Amino acid sequence: MVMSRVWQLVRRPKGKPTVEDFSCLEEELPPCADGDVVVEAEYLSVDPYMRYMARQIPLNSTMYGSQVARVIESKNPQWPVGSCMVVYSGWRTHTHIPSDKLQPDDKWMWPLPDMGTLPISLCVGLVGMPGNTAYFGFLELCQPKEGNTVLVNGAAGAVGSAVVQIAKIKGCKVIAFAGSDEKVAWVKELGADYAFNYKTTNIGEALSQAAPEKINCFFDNVGGQFTAEALPFMANYGRVAVCGAISTYNDDSKDIYSPGSLNSPFSEATLIWKELKVEGFLVFRWKDRSSEGFKQMIQWIQEGKLKYRETVVQGFDKMPIAFIGLFDGENFGKAVVKP
């Protein structure tokens, strides 16, 4: 008999989530039948997009999310005891996975790539969904060219910090914004040519100084007022990859299923006269190419071209606290929980 600790969403967050929106309980897992496995979480991910999921998943169900998990019981020869996977089983310490969920084409589960001596926690970070978000979102949508000027906000986060470095690998000039002086210093260490604290800097003045030639590529993790202020500094035919909008995630009027409002940060006149290309995306668009991204990120890390930081929170009981901390800017790079 295997027992699992599980965090459930018990109340819809109003604005920034609180610990009281979640409840932890124990449940007994079903027996491991032929073809099934039971896994134990090694590292659990907390990500800003989970705030959207908290609007959509049923109340009193397991909070959504991914984890690096190790097989502790197996009746499936493809998944021996001790093997590891990334699986979207949510905020839980143990998971029973039936055979029909262990298919190679299942986009919610995949085996770990060959990590060499790198920590497996990176498989929910730079060598996981956030890393591929940066890799494909930036390269496929922004299509950077050597010498281009690239703007990245949320630049000290899991995705933004990767985009800063990929842009430098591709020979671009990088302007980055982060939320504290300490984060700005780290982003400069990653290679940003200019880095600013958006809380203490006038965005327009900073971009006038840093990008007199205008911005060719804008990788947007923030949205809202930042985007509205940055857009006029785009060059003609500029490309904007809309990855996230963390500045709006706690505003429930911005639900993706709600009717549109007349307060978009994207000025129609700017889009038209500058002939900008603006595209939102989800990383699973490139699921069939995910191994390409993983291999490239591993290679760049091993070559010293990609640096990373992880904010590791100890204790499964801290899942909600680690999640809430994302909206207070407490994480450098990827935030993960070690149960």
MARLO-196535 format. One record per residue (C-alpha): residue in one letter; x, y, z. Coordinates in Angstrom, 2 decimals, m for minus. Example, Ala and Ser with C-alpha at 12.3 -4.5 7.8 and 13.67 -1.06 7.14 Angstrom:
2
residu x y z
A 12.30 m4.50 7.80;
S 13.67 m1.06 7.14;
This chain:
339
residu x y z
M 0.00 0.00 0.00;
V 1.41 3.38 m1.05;
M 0.11 6.60 0.46;
S 0.47 9.96 m1.27;
R 0.34 13.46 0.10;
V m1.65 15.70 m2.23;
W m2.24 19.43 m2.43;
Q m5.73 20.26 m3.69;
L m7.19 23.54 m4.86;
V m10.11 24.17 m2.49;
R m10.89 27.83 m3.27;
R m10.56 30.05 m6.34;
P m7.82 32.60 m5.67;
K m8.93 36.22 m5.55;
G m6.00 38.23 m6.79;
K m2.68 36.83 m5.57;
P m3.12 33.25 m4.31;
T m2.98 32.54 m0.57;
V m2.10 29.41 1.37;
E m5.78 29.09 2.33;
D m6.67 28.44 m1.31;
F m5.05 25.01 m0.97;
S m5.41 22.00 1.31;
C m3.08 19.05 1.85;
L m4.45 15.56 2.39;
E m3.39 11.93 2.15;
E m4.78 9.34 m0.23;
E m4.13 5.66 m0.83;
L m2.98 4.76 m4.34;
P m4.53 1.90 m6.34;
P m2.56 m1.36 m6.65;
C 0.09 m1.50 m9.38;
A m1.45 m3.72 m12.08;
D 0.23 m5.17 m15.19;
G 1.75 m2.39 m17.27;
D 1.45 0.20 m14.49;
V 4.05 2.04 m12.42;
V 4.12 3.96 m9.16;
V 6.42 6.99 m8.99;
E 7.72 9.22 m6.23;
A 8.37 12.93 m6.75;
E 12.03 13.98 m6.68;
Y 11.44 17.63 m7.64;
L 8.17 19.48 m8.17;
S 7.84 22.53 m10.38;
V 6.04 25.76 m9.56;
D 5.39 28.05 m12.54;
P 3.44 31.28 m13.11;
Y 1.06 29.64 m15.62;
M m0.40 27.62 m12.73;
R m2.29 30.77 m11.73;
Y m4.32 30.37 m14.92;
M m4.87 26.70 m14.13;
A m6.26 27.67 m10.72;
R m9.14 29.35 m12.60;
Q m9.93 26.25 m14.63;
I m9.37 22.99 m12.76;
P m12.24 21.64 m10.62;
L m12.21 22.62 m6.98;
N m11.08 19.87 m4.60;
S m8.86 18.37 m7.30;
T m5.08 18.00 m7.36;
M m3.29 21.25 m8.17;
Y m1.83 21.14 m11.67;
G 1.88 20.87 m12.34;
S 4.89 18.84 m13.45;
Q 7.53 16.95 m11.52;
V 10.64 14.86 m11.94;
A 9.59 11.48 m10.56;
R 11.39 8.20 m9.88;
V 9.77 4.80 m10.41;
I 9.49 2.97 m7.06;
E 7.21 0.12 m8.18;
S 6.84 m1.24 m11.70;
K 4.99 m3.87 m13.65;
N 6.09 m2.30 m16.93;
P 9.38 m3.46 m18.51;
Q 9.81 m0.09 m20.24;
W 9.95 1.64 m16.85;
P 12.12 m0.34 m14.41;
V 12.39 0.63 m10.76;
G 14.84 3.53 m10.42;
S 14.12 5.05 m13.85;
C 12.99 8.66 m13.97;
M 10.43 10.66 m15.92;
V 8.90 14.10 m16.15;
V 5.17 13.76 m15.59;
Y 2.32 16.23 m15.23;
S 0.75 14.53 m12.22;
G 0.34 17.68 m10.15;
W 1.24 18.60 m6.59;
R 1.56 15.11 m5.12;
T 4.36 13.06 m3.58;
H 3.40 9.71 m5.16;
T 1.45 8.84 m8.29;
H m0.01 5.65 m9.73;
I 0.32 5.79 m13.53;
P m1.72 3.23 m15.50;
S m0.32 1.60 m18.62;
D m2.46 3.65 m21.02;
K m0.78 6.84 m19.73;
L 2.73 5.54 m20.43;
Q 2.62 5.88 m24.20;
P 5.62 7.41 m26.05;
D 3.43 10.06 m27.69;
D 1.85 11.27 m24.45;
K 2.71 14.98 m24.21;
W 2.20 14.97 m20.43;
M 4.98 12.46 m19.73;
W 8.45 11.77 m21.09;
P 11.70 10.06 m20.03;
L 14.63 12.15 m18.89;
P 17.28 12.90 m21.52;
D 20.86 11.86 m20.84;
M 21.85 14.45 m18.24;
G 25.43 13.33 m17.69;
T 26.53 14.92 m14.41;
L 23.88 17.67 m14.49;
P 21.20 17.70 m11.74;
I 17.92 16.06 m12.74;
S 16.03 19.04 m11.29;
L 16.93 20.83 m14.54;
C 14.38 18.60 m16.30;
V 11.61 20.87 m15.00;
G 13.80 23.89 m15.76;
L 16.45 24.65 m18.33;
V 16.32 21.12 m19.78;
G 12.54 20.93 m19.53;
M 9.45 22.90 m20.41;
P 10.88 26.35 m19.47;
G 14.08 25.74 m21.43;
N 12.19 24.60 m24.51;
T 9.85 27.57 m24.13;
A 12.87 29.87 m24.41;
Y 14.55 27.83 m27.15;
F 11.62 27.40 m29.53;
G 9.66 30.51 m28.63;
F 12.61 32.81 m29.18;
L 14.28 31.12 m32.15;
E 11.14 30.14 m34.06;
L 9.02 33.24 m33.49;
C 11.56 36.05 m33.05;
Q 13.90 34.61 m35.70;
P 16.89 36.56 m34.40;
K 19.67 37.59 m36.72;
E 23.22 38.42 m35.71;
G 23.39 42.06 m34.70;
N 19.68 42.32 m33.85;
T 18.61 44.14 m30.69;
V 16.59 41.92 m28.36;
L 14.41 43.02 m25.43;
V 13.62 40.50 m22.66;
N 11.53 41.24 m19.57;
G 11.16 38.88 m16.63;
A 14.83 38.29 m17.43;
A 15.79 36.69 m14.11;
G 13.13 34.01 m14.34;
A 13.42 30.47 m15.66;
V 12.46 31.37 m19.24;
G 13.74 34.93 m19.45;
S 17.24 34.09 m18.20;
A 17.50 31.41 m20.87;
V 16.35 33.79 m23.62;
V 18.97 36.37 m22.60;
Q 21.72 33.80 m23.04;
I 20.39 32.24 m26.24;
A 20.18 35.73 m27.75;
K 23.85 36.31 m26.89;
I 24.79 32.92 m28.35;
K 23.13 34.08 m31.57;
G 25.17 37.29 m31.64;
C 22.46 39.73 m30.58;
K 22.53 42.84 m28.42;
V 20.36 42.19 m25.34;
I 18.38 44.64 m23.21;
A 16.94 42.99 m20.10;
F 14.60 44.03 m17.31;
A 14.26 42.35 m13.92;
G 12.66 43.16 m10.57;
S 15.55 43.94 m8.20;
D 19.07 45.31 m8.27;
E 20.40 41.87 m7.28;
K 18.58 40.27 m10.20;
V 19.84 42.99 m12.56;
A 23.40 42.20 m11.48;
W 22.84 38.49 m12.20;
V 21.32 39.19 m15.62;
K 24.41 41.23 m16.47;
E 26.52 38.22 m15.49;
L 24.51 36.21 m18.01;
G 25.67 38.57 m20.75;
A 22.97 41.22 m21.09;
D 24.40 44.37 m22.66;
Y 21.97 46.54 m20.70;
A 19.95 45.51 m17.65;
F 17.47 47.60 m15.68;
N 15.33 47.30 m12.58;
Y 11.84 47.92 m13.92;
K 10.64 48.95 m10.45;
T 13.04 51.89 m10.24;
T 13.61 52.74 m13.91;
N 11.50 54.64 m16.39;
I 11.08 52.07 m19.17;
G 10.84 54.61 m21.97;
E 13.94 56.50 m20.85;
A 15.89 53.26 m20.44;
L 14.98 52.05 m23.92;
S 15.76 55.44 m25.47;
Q 19.23 55.16 m23.97;
A 19.84 51.46 m24.68;
A 18.17 51.08 m28.08;
P 18.52 54.22 m30.20;
E 18.51 51.86 m33.20;
K 15.16 50.36 m32.01;
I 14.30 46.81 m30.99;
N 14.08 43.96 m33.51;
C 12.93 41.17 m31.17;
F 10.85 41.44 m28.00;
F 10.38 38.32 m25.86;
D 7.53 39.30 m23.56;
N 7.03 37.52 m20.24;
V 5.27 40.36 m18.45;
G 2.56 42.02 m20.54;
G 0.43 44.88 m19.26;
Q 1.92 48.31 m18.73;
F 5.46 47.19 m19.54;
T 4.41 46.01 m22.99;
A 2.47 49.20 m23.65;
E 5.52 51.32 m22.83;
A 7.99 49.16 m24.75;
L 6.09 48.69 m28.00;
P 6.80 52.17 m29.47;
F 10.52 51.33 m29.38;
M 10.15 48.42 m31.78;
A 11.85 48.67 m35.16;
N 9.88 48.31 m38.36;
Y 9.11 44.65 m39.08;
G 9.97 43.76 m35.48;
R 8.92 40.42 m33.97;
V 7.18 40.02 m30.61;
A 6.91 36.57 m28.98;
V 4.21 36.72 m26.31;
C 5.26 34.03 m23.84;
G 3.53 35.22 m20.69;
A 1.86 38.11 m18.93;
I 2.70 37.65 m15.27;
S 1.73 41.24 m14.49;
T m1.89 40.29 m15.24;
Y m2.11 36.74 m13.88;
N m3.77 37.78 m10.61;
D m6.32 39.95 m12.43;
D m9.31 37.67 m12.90;
S m10.80 39.98 m15.53;
K m7.97 38.76 m17.79;
D m9.24 35.18 m17.92;
I m8.57 33.68 m21.36;
Y m12.20 32.64 m21.64;
S m13.60 36.07 m20.82;
P m14.68 38.52 m23.56;
G m11.92 40.84 m24.69;
S m11.61 44.24 m23.08;
L m10.60 47.50 m24.71;
N m7.38 47.97 m22.76;
S m4.84 45.88 m24.66;
P m1.20 46.92 m24.28;
F m0.81 46.45 m28.04;
S m1.52 49.70 m29.85;
E m3.15 49.01 m33.20;
A m1.50 52.05 m34.75;
T 1.95 50.89 m33.65;
L 1.36 47.38 m34.96;
I 0.16 48.66 m38.32;
W 2.62 51.47 m38.99;
K 5.64 49.50 m37.84;
E 4.31 46.32 m39.51;
L 5.05 44.25 m36.43;
K 4.59 40.52 m36.11;
V 3.09 39.59 m32.71;
E 2.51 35.94 m31.86;
G 1.53 34.12 m28.70;
F 2.51 30.51 m28.20;
L 2.47 27.40 m26.05;
V 5.60 25.27 m25.97;
F 3.70 22.06 m26.72;
R 3.44 23.27 m30.31;
W 6.96 21.81 m30.67;
K 6.37 18.61 m28.67;
D 7.59 16.46 m31.57;
R 10.89 18.37 m31.49;
S 11.32 18.51 m27.71;
S 14.38 16.27 m27.68;
E 16.09 18.72 m30.06;
G 15.68 21.48 m27.50;
F 16.77 19.31 m24.58;
K 19.94 18.17 m26.36;
Q 20.89 21.69 m27.41;
M 20.36 23.10 m23.92;
I 22.47 20.32 m22.37;
Q 25.23 20.95 m24.90;
W 25.24 24.70 m24.25;
I 25.36 24.13 m20.48;
Q 28.25 21.68 m20.83;
E 30.08 24.14 m23.09;
G 29.67 26.89 m20.51;
K 27.46 28.98 m22.79;
L 24.36 28.66 m20.59;
K 24.35 29.36 m16.88;
Y 21.50 28.66 m14.52;
R 20.27 29.24 m11.00;
E 17.62 27.31 m9.14;
T 15.57 28.47 m6.18;
V 15.03 25.22 m4.28;
V 12.37 25.20 m1.56;
Q 12.70 22.29 0.87;
G 9.56 20.42 1.94;
F 6.37 19.30 0.23;
D 4.41 21.29 2.80;
K 5.87 24.46 1.23;
M 4.29 23.96 m2.22;
P 1.78 26.85 m1.91;
I 4.41 29.15 m0.38;
A 6.86 28.44 m3.21;
F 4.11 29.08 m5.77;
I 2.98 32.34 m4.17;
G 6.60 33.48 m4.01;
L 6.71 33.62 m7.82;
F 4.37 36.63 m7.73;
D 6.57 38.38 m5.17;
G 9.69 37.88 m7.31;
E 11.37 35.60 m4.78;
N 12.91 33.23 m7.33;
F 16.13 33.50 m9.28;
G 15.88 31.27 m12.33;
K 13.71 28.19 m11.87;
A 11.75 27.61 m8.67;
V 11.45 23.97 m7.61;
V 10.32 22.16 m4.49;
K 12.28 19.25 m3.05;
P 9.80 17.09 m1.07;
